[in-house]
Amino acid sequence: MSRQPLGWYVRRLRRMSPTELIWRGRDTARRTVWAYQQVRPGEDLKNGLPVRRDRTFAVTLDARTACAVPEEARKAVIETADAIMDGNLEVLGVERTDLRAPDWFRDPTTGRRSDPAQYVFKLNHRNEEVVGNIKQVWELSRHHHLTQLAAAWFLTHDDRYAERVADHLTDWWRSNPFLSGVHWASGIEIGLRLISWTWIRRLLNDWPDITELFEHNVLALQQIYWHQRYLAAFRSHGSSANNHVIAEAAGQLVGACAFPWFAKSARWRQDAAALLETQLDANTFPSGVNRELATDYHHFVSELGLYAALEADTAGHPLSRHTWDLLTRSVDVAAAIVDTTLRPPRQGDDDEGMVLVLDPPDISTWSAYLSLGAAVVGSAPWWPASPPTATSVIVGALVNGKRPDRPNKRPNHFQDAGLTILRSQDTGPEIWCRADAGPHGFLSIAAHAHSDALSLEVRVDGVDILADPGTYCYHGEEEWRNYFRSTIAHNTVEVAGSEQSTWGGPFLWLRGATGKVLRYSTGSWDAEHDGYKVGDLPVTHRRTAVLDDGVLRVEDRLDASSDVRIAWHLGPEVSVALDGSTGLLDWPTGSAVVELPAGLEWTTYRGSNSPLLGWYSPRFGHKVPATTLVGSGRLAANAPATSTFSFRH
């Protein structure tokens, strides 16, 4: 990816309201005016900081908390910390081997290095030719590798870990003065760093040199002040007020509560708390589902809210009961939608965004999120069991009470979000089916949505049988970015070679399909969407799914004759023997008989680059071949096209 073309900026502006345009105009003017405030690397600070003399870090951990961390979790934390000490860690699919002394400005995938002295608002962070893959550059500067080292010190008191943390923080603080370089380009990154620094300070509280690293260190004081000042001045507005504004508000609230060392700390805390409460409400359906309708961002926003609310509580400035109830609903949703292996749906974008990382990143799964939720708000009686982690035990040590008033049984249908889970009711292997019939995404750009209306996702005892493709990448590979969020990449129907929803850029949708659930019961779901009700021959796609006695029956109808492609994407463990429109699906622990619409011509693809089909992204930055079945042909008006999957044959 190079710089965004002019057309992208025009399309982006058209998705903004007049009010947002005014906000952004003011921000642009402020960025111009603030140029004189830039501090370049090596430059002495011209003015003193408005810092209080009495600087204490009030909320600390009982040393006995370390003893409560399960031995298996303790070993995993130490093993990962030792790998980091040796310089090794996987970051967004890239094996980093340079963590002993990282270059904070170099992208390991392209080798490009941005200018650390460039005034941030004159640096185009969207231009890969200038900065490289910006997500790779930013990720390490969230300092999650340092929170893991701090956790290892908390569990062992081995000073090697603390000393490496101090070395990296000092180098980062010195290399990234105010408004210089790419790490000042995004408020979400600034907010997340404040959360990381808060927990580094807390975990290292008993290290003899900790106050010299924070309270009595001008570099630390400058950076904490600069980060909060930035967040107070620059906030995501309008069409960008999604998870970004939550991270900005949460980071500022955590920072102001943990480091109330500045003249404006109380005001920053109050403003951040008000913004966070307002935006959590705006970003969340009444059911508790995040409005971005991207499962990973539900997790991310929920954790941001939990950490910020807990920090405010422990600092003596609690958020409202309404906000705590909202956060409790969000974790109840998280517990409700998982399969038997505690895996959630794979809906929408997923970049594995994490707020606080103490356990190894591969353990920071949905199960770990549920363990954190159980530690902070308590688990409802119907929640599946999730093992405690180092994070859940350590964070849970700050909790004074749990939240009451929970639903008395697990919900499977969230009407406002269009999210439905069908489950087998017999005693055999669990058949889990996620059906999608809600809004396309959140706000006018729906940044993290996919073109997936009426798509299905099916697992048997946690094995992907009919799979959502995942995300794979955000930047640098436009063709792959577009494929993984396209209609044909999902288990749904493509009509007349068109997309259900129209994109205008990597995080920009110009038109979005809206789904509607017509009927729902325990084992059946009936829905339609309006994504094809455009052009000369508008078409409505209606889909019914019934799961009964080990058989999933899916019926598709259009209200006008049209050429179609119906795609069924198999999980990477699934093989298929297809004979015409019938076949046998096999995976290591089971099999299924499939009967597909006979009126269509069925073709299999696996790892195909022309056309792009038959790919599965198990996690961000990774993709593997998988088999896709595509049925092509013409579907008559109101004629059913039925696909049947028999799992109990």
Secondary structure, 3 states (H helix, E strand, C coil): CCCCCHHHHHHHHHCCCHHHHHHHHHHHHHHHHHHHHCCCCCCCCCCCCCECCCCCCCCCCCCCHHHHCCHHHHHHHHHHHHHHHCCCEEECCEEECCCCCCCCCECCCCCCECCCCCEHHHCCCCCHHHHCCHHHHHHHCCCHHHHHHHHHHHHHCCHHHHHHHHHHHHHHHHHCCCCECHHHCCHHHHHHHHHHHHHHHHHCCCCCCHHHHCCCCHHHHHHHHHHHHHHHHCCCCHHHCCHHHHHHHHHHHHHHHHCCCECCHHHHHHHHHHHHHHHHHHCECCCCCECCCCHHHHHHHHHHHHHHHHHHHHCCCCCCHHHHHHHHHHHHHHHHCCCCCCCCCCCCCCCCCCCCCCCCHHHCCHHHHHHHHHHHHCCCCCCCCCCCCHHHHHHHCCCCCCCCCCCCCCCCEEHHHCEEEEECCCCCCCEEEEEECCCCCCCCCCCCCCCCCCCEEEEECCEEEECCCCCCCCCCCHHHHHHHCCCCCCCCEEECCCCCCEEEECCEEEECCCEEEEEEECCEEEEEECCCCCCCCCCCEEEEEEEECCEEEEEEEECCCEEEEEEEEECCCCEEEEECCEEEEEECCEEEEEECCCCCEEEEEECEECCEECEECCCCCCCEECEEEEEEEEECCCCCEEEEEECCC
